[in-house]
Amino acid sequence: MRCIPAILVILVAGCLQSHEQTAVPTNFSENGTGVVRERVFFREPTSQHSVLISLSTLAEIPDSTDASDLTLQPGVNADWAFRRDGIDVDANLVHRILESASIIDADDPRIHQWHFAPWFDATMTADDRQWEVHVYLGGLAVLESSGKRGVIFYSLDNS
């Protein structure tokens, strides 16, 4: 039984990685007419929020009006939200959330406040990128693409 704490220490130490500030690369691609700049969806600052998650600040929110390949996975609180507010997890809800969203800096202290319980997850293709969207009750969502995560706050009050 003495080896279990030692194994946990090794596992946790392996998860702790030094966080380095890295500039977001500007992606360029060649086409027949010259160099075309691709859109950059994440910008600095980045912030280490726990042992397992590092956040970047979104530069812009993906456009959900032309989203394709949308898949939804209701979470443990989806039934409760439906019974309480009559809000069903569907494509319209994802659109409403992204339309009402505001970008939050990665180092914003409001991210640490308790206001989230898992509601649902979604994946979609928007703006020529694959996105994972993790939505929490209380107005917070995490958007992930190409291994980077950014945070948005949303409000469905006036939607």
C-alpha positions in Angstrom: 0.0 0.0 0.0 3.0 2.3 0.4 3.6 2.3 -3.3 0.3 3.9 -4.2 1.2 7.4 -2.8 4.5 7.1 -4.7 2.7 6.2 -7.9 0.3 9.2 -7.5 3.3 11.5 -7.0 4.9 10.2 -10.1 1.7 10.6 -12.1 1.0 14.1 -10.9 4.6 15.1 -11.5 4.4 13.8 -15.0 1.2 15.9 -15.6 2.9 19.1 -14.4 4.6 20.6 -17.3 6.3 24.0 -17.5 4.1 26.4 -19.2 5.8 28.5 -21.8 4.4 31.6 -23.4 4.5 30.9 -27.1 3.5 33.2 -29.9 0.6 32.1 -32.0 2.0 31.2 -35.4 0.7 33.1 -38.3 -0.2 30.5 -40.8 0.5 31.2 -44.5 -0.3 29.0 -47.5 0.6 29.3 -51.1 -2.0 29.3 -53.8 -1.8 30.1 -57.5 -2.1 33.9 -56.9 0.4 34.3 -54.1 0.4 34.1 -50.3 -2.9 33.9 -48.5 -3.2 34.5 -44.8 -5.3 32.0 -42.9 -7.5 33.1 -40.0 -6.0 32.8 -36.5 -8.6 31.9 -33.9 -6.5 32.0 -30.8 -4.2 34.8 -29.5 -2.2 35.4 -26.4 -2.3 35.5 -23.4 -2.3 31.9 -22.4 -2.8 30.8 -18.9 -2.3 27.5 -17.0 -5.6 26.9 -15.0 -4.9 23.5 -13.6 -2.6 20.5 -13.9 -4.5 19.3 -16.9 -5.7 22.4 -18.8 -4.1 25.3 -20.5 -6.2 28.1 -22.0 -5.6 30.5 -24.8 -7.6 33.6 -25.5 -9.8 33.3 -28.6 -9.3 35.9 -31.3 -12.8 35.4 -32.6 -15.8 33.1 -32.1 -16.5 30.6 -34.9 -19.5 31.4 -37.1 -22.2 28.8 -36.3 -24.5 29.8 -39.2 -22.5 27.7 -41.7 -21.6 25.0 -39.2 -21.6 21.4 -40.6 -21.1 17.9 -39.2 -22.7 19.0 -35.9 -23.0 16.3 -33.3 -24.4 16.8 -29.9 -23.9 14.9 -26.7 -26.2 15.9 -23.8 -24.5 15.8 -20.5 -25.6 14.8 -17.0 -27.5 18.1 -16.5 -29.3 18.3 -19.8 -32.5 16.7 -18.5 -32.6 19.0 -15.5 -32.1 22.0 -17.7 -35.0 20.9 -20.0 -37.3 20.3 -17.0 -36.4 23.6 -15.4 -36.3 25.9 -18.4 -37.6 23.9 -21.3 -34.3 24.3 -23.2 -33.6 21.4 -25.5 -30.1 20.6 -26.6 -30.2 21.1 -30.4 -28.5 22.9 -33.3 -30.5 26.1 -32.6 -29.2 26.1 -29.0 -25.5 25.9 -30.2 -26.2 28.8 -32.6 -27.8 30.9 -29.8 -24.9 30.3 -27.4 -22.3 31.3 -30.0 -24.3 34.3 -31.1 -24.6 35.6 -27.6 -21.1 34.8 -26.6 -18.3 37.2 -25.5 -14.6 36.2 -25.5 -12.9 36.0 -22.1 -9.2 36.4 -21.7 -7.4 33.3 -20.6 -6.2 34.9 -17.4 -9.6 36.4 -16.4 -10.2 35.6 -12.7 -14.0 35.1 -13.4 -13.1 31.7 -15.0 -12.3 30.4 -11.5 -15.7 31.3 -10.1 -18.2 28.5 -9.5 -20.8 28.8 -12.2 -20.5 25.7 -14.2 -22.1 22.2 -14.3 -21.7 20.2 -17.5 -24.6 20.7 -19.8 -23.6 19.3 -23.2 -20.8 18.8 -25.6 -20.8 19.4 -29.3 -18.5 19.0 -32.3 -18.8 20.9 -35.5 -17.0 22.1 -38.5 -17.1 25.9 -38.8 -14.8 28.4 -40.6 -12.9 25.4 -42.1 -11.9 24.1 -38.7 -13.1 21.2 -36.5 -14.4 22.5 -33.1 -15.3 20.9 -29.9 -17.6 22.9 -27.7 -18.1 22.1 -24.0 -21.0 24.0 -22.6 -21.7 24.5 -18.9 -24.8 25.7 -17.2 -24.3 29.2 -15.8 -22.9 30.9 -18.9 -19.5 29.4 -19.6 -18.3 27.4 -22.6 -14.9 26.1 -23.7 -14.1 26.0 -27.4 -11.3 23.8 -28.5 -9.7 23.5 -31.9 -6.2 22.2 -33.0 -5.3 21.4 -29.4 -6.0 24.9 -28.1 -8.8 25.9 -25.7 -10.5 29.3 -25.3 -13.3 30.4 -23.0 -16.5 32.3 -23.8 -19.3 33.5 -21.6 -22.8 33.3 -23.1 -26.3 34.5 -22.0 -29.6 33.0 -23.1 -31.7 35.5 -21.2 -32.6 37.6 -24.3 -32.2 35.0 -27.0 
